[in-house]
Amino acid sequence: MTWLPRGYGGTRRPPEDVKRDGWLDHGLLAVSINDQRLTWPERELVKQLGQKLYGSREEHCREQHRNMREARR
């Protein structure tokens, strides 16, 4: 008999189940701005909320690219 620590082995829950349970149990929402189930205005709202809370994705990508170039020097 093989004993595995809790959380190892078995089957993993699908990501959609984890997201749904996060919303229902804790009020946490994980959503992609590319989710095709959302309408354009809904995707824009998600994008605006993300920018307000965490900043612009474009600025973040530019900064990462700049850091990568500097690291190569």
N, C-alpha and C positions, 0 to 999 in steps of 0.2 A: 504494500500500500504506500503510495506516495503522498506526502503531506506538502501542500503548498501554502504559503502565507495568504492571508485574506486579500482578495483583489486579483490574485493570479489564477490563471486557468479559466475554464468556462467560456462563456460567450460575452462579448462586449455589447453594451446597449447602443443602438443606433444614435447618431448625433442629434437627430430630430427629437428623439425621446428625451435626451438629456436637456435640450433647449426647452422643450415643453414643460418638463418637470421643474426646471429652474424658474420659469415664469410662474407656474402654478404654486410652487412651494415658497419661493423667495422673492417674487416680483422682479426678477432679473430677466432682461431681454437681450438675446443674442441674435442679431439679424444682419444679413449682408445687404449692402446697397445694390447688389446685383441679383437679388432674389426676384425671380420672375413672377412670383405670386403677388407682388406689390405693384400698385399702379405707379405711374411716373411721379405724381405729387407725393405719394407715400415714400418713395425712394428718396426724393429731394428732402423731405422732412427728416428722414434718418440721416442723410448726409449732413444736413445743417446741425442736427443735434450732436453728431460726432465731432464736427468742427468746433462747435461751441465748447464741448466738454474736453476735447483732447487736442485740438489744433488741426491745422490743414494737413491732409495726406500729401499734397503736392510739395509743401515746404519740407516735410519730413523726408520724402524721397530725394529731393535735391540735396538736403543735408547729408544723407547717407552716401549719396554718390560723391559728394565733395570729400567726405571723410575717407572713402575708399581710394580716391585719387591721391590724397595726401599720404595715406599709409603706404602706397606703392613707391613713393619717393625715397 
